[in-house]
Amino acid sequence: MKVLLVGAHGQLGSALRRLAPPWAALVALGLSAHRAAAQDKAAPAASSRVATVNGVAIPKSRVDVVVRAQAQRGVPDSEQMRNEIKEQLIVREIVAQEAAKKGLPKSPEVAAQIELSRQEVLWGAYIADFIKSTPISDAQVKAEYDRVKAQRGDKEYKARHILVEKEDEAKQIVADLKKGRKFEELAKQSKDPGSKDRGGDLDWNAPGGYVKPFADAMTKLTKGKYTEVPVQTQFGWHVILLEDVRDTKIPTLEEAKPQIAQALQQQQFTKTIQDLRAKAKVE
């Protein structure tokens, strides 16, 4: 259940974490004097700035960004930390101004890095806005939970298999099994790299986790028996051994809700990006 419910939500979480970059990302942002002036436009009021460096204001909002980043890493907000951040930003502004005097922002490599950093920040901001504007409803979560639960069924099967290219090879494996050879030993000739070194072990899975011909043959077996007639799928020919059957262990809706919601959010985001990509004029 966990595998099916989690989905591909890792990228979404990573992107969210990138929204508020830690200290290392501040360097990549390339806080040059001319960029700071362009971003801040009008000089902030004294109450909203933490310092002014050679006429360039460092707004309080910039400190707040770093504080939030630190909070995501488990570092609590404190006056001492804010003072340290302020000093870091002052030093970085000084260095950025010196870099600007040397013309470093005009370097193609530096300019490319600045642009990539800008896109990275906008990427994170877009994701945060997307999550806020397209929340996943309880009804959507319930529908997905019911769908996955039905797909899982009420039984899980622990099976082994040996996958070969030709039917004659599979028939020979069946003949060898009838002669008393061990399934685990014969599995070494399987062309399934994920299971051949484990005696063909596929662990516990629901029938829905396999292609239909495989699942149909597996569920007809009794414990301890193997398919005496090889099973053909798009992957080749299988000899399947059923080791055990148990009731499916499914988490409750409340237990699975966070994972389902995150997976659905990722699906929505992926579709949105695909739609934007399809509409974009790329030459």
N, C-alpha and C positions, 0 to 999 in steps of 0.2 A: 504493500500500500504506500509505503513511504516513497519509493521510487516513482510511482505513478503520480502521486500527489504533488511532489516537489516540483517536477517539471524543470524547465530551464530558466530558473529565476536567478541564477548566480550573477549574470551580467547586470541585471537590474540593481541588485544590491551593491555591486562594485561601483556602478555609475553613481549611485546615491552617495556612497562614501567619498567619491571624488568631488562631490559638490562643494564640500568645505575642506579644501586641501590643507594638510599639515604644513609645518615649516618648510620642508623641502620644496613644496610646490610654489612657495612664495618666490624662491630664487628663479624658478622656471617662468614665472609670470613676467620677469623683466621689468621691474617697477622703475622705469626711467622717468626723468623729470617731465619730459614732454607728454608721456602717457598719463602720468598722474594729473597733470594740468587738464588734459583733454577729458579724462574721465570725471574729474571733480567739477569741471567747468567753473561756475562761480565759486569763489572762495567761501568755505563754510564759515558760519558764525563761530565766534570764539568758543562758545559752549559746546559746539559739535566737532571741534578739532582737538587733537591731543598735542600737537606741536606744529611748528612752522619751520621748515628747513630752507634757508636761503630764499625765503619768499614763497616757497611751495608748501601748502597746508597738507598735513596728514590727518584725514578725517577720523573721527571716532569709529565710524562704521567699519573702517579697515581693521581696527583692533578687534571689533566685535566678530568679524569673520574668523579671525584666528582663534578667538576664545571659543567660538562654537566648534571649530575644528578640534580643538583640544578637548572639549567636553565629550565629543564623539569618541575620543580615545580614552575616556575615563578620567581626564584631568579636571578637577573641580575649579570653578571660577574663583579668583581671589585678587585682592588688590596687588599683591606681590607679583602674581603672574601677569597682570595687566601692565604693570610698570616694566617688567622684563620684555613684554611684547612691544611696548612703546619704544623702548631703547633699541630693540632689534629693528623696528621699522625706521627709526631715525637713521641708524647706521646704514641700512639698505638704501634709504632715500639719498643719503650723501654719496654712496658708491654709485647709485643709479645716475645721479647728476654728473658725476665724474665720467662715467661710461658714455653718457650722452655728449659731453664735451669732446671726447675722443672720437665721436662719430660711430661708436660701436653699434647702435641700433640700425645703422644703415648697412651693416654687413649682411649679405644675403643669408648666411647661416643663422645669425642672431635674429634677423627679421622673421625667418621661417619658424624659429623656436617661439618667438613672441606670438605669431599667428596661431600656431598649434595650441599654445597655452590659452589663448583667447577662445578658440573653438572648444577646448576642453571644459572651460568654465561655462560656456553657453550650453554645451551638451548636458552638463549636470543640472543647470538651471532649467533646461527644457524638460528633463525627466521629472524633476521635483514639481514643476507646474503641471505636467501630464498626470501625475499621481493625484495631485490635489483636485484637478478638474474632471478626472474620470475615475471616481471611486468605484470599488467593486461592492455590489449590494449583497446583503445576506441571501437574497433569492438566487443570485448567480452562484454563490458559494454552495448553497444547498443543492442546486441542480447539478453542479459538477460533482459534488460528493455522491449523489445518487447514481450518477452515470458511472463513475469509477467503481462504486460499490457493486453495481450490477455487472460490470465488466469483470470484476474480480471473481464473482461467483462465491459459493459457500465452501469450496474445497481448494486446497493447495496440494501440489504434487511434487515429490522429490524424485527426480529422474536422472538417469545417465543416458548418454547416447554416443554412438560412433558414426561419424559422417564420412562417407567415401564418394568418389566420383561416379563409379559405375555400379549398376545393379548386381553384376556378377561378383564384384568385390564384397558387397553387402551380404549376398547369399553365402559366400565363403565364410564370412564372420559368423553368420547364424550356424553354419555347419560346425565351425570350431567350438562355438558355445555348447552345442549339443554333445560334443566330444569331451566336454568338461573343462575347456580352457576358461580362464578368468576374464570377466568382462573388462576389468581394469587394465589387464595386460594387453588385450586386443585394442583397447582405446588408444594406445600409443600410435596406431596407424591412422587415427582420425585426422581429417583435414580441418577440424575446428580448433584453432590455436588457443581459444579461451578455455577449453575443457580437456583437451587431449592429455595434458600433463597432470590432470587431476582425476584420471581414470574415467573421463567422460562426464564428470559430475556437473550437473546444471543447477544444483541447489534447489531450494523451494521456490516454486512459481505457480501462478494461476494459469489455467489453460489459455486465457486471453493474452498471455505473454508470448505465446508461440504462434507460428503460422498454422492455419486451420488443419491441413493434413497431419501435421505433427501432433497437434492438440487432440484431434479426434482419435488417433491411434493410441496415444498415451492414456487417455481417460478410459479406454476400453480394457486396458490391462488390469490384472489383479496384482497385488503386491508380490514382488519377487519374480515376476515374469517379464519376459522380453518379447519383442515383436518377431515372430518367426517368419513373417513376410516383410521384407524391407519396405520402408516408407519413403516415398519420393516427395521432395519439395523443390522449390526453385534453387535450393542450395546444394542439392545432390540426393544421395540415398542414405537413409538413417536406419540404424538398429537401435531401438529404444528399450531401456530397462527401467521399470517402475520400482522404486525402492520403498516408498511410503506415501501415505495420504493423510492429511489432517484438516481440521476445520480452519477456515480462513480467519486470521486475526486482523480485524479491521479497527482502527482507532475511531473514537466517537467523532461526531461532527464538530464539537467544540475543540477537540484535540487537533483535528486536521484543518480547522478553519484558517489559521495564519498561513499555512503552506499553500492551501488552495487559493486563497486570495492573492498571494504573491505570484503564483503561477499564472492565474488569470490576468493579472496586471501585466505580467511579462508578455503574454500572448497578445494583449491589446496593444502594447507598446510596439512589439515586433511588427504587427500588421500596419500600424500607423507609419512606421519607418518605411516599410515596404511600399505603402501607398505613396508616400512622399517621393521615394526613389523613382517610382514608376511615372510620376507626374513631372519630375524634374527634367529640364532640357540639358542633357549631358552630351557634349560633342567630343 
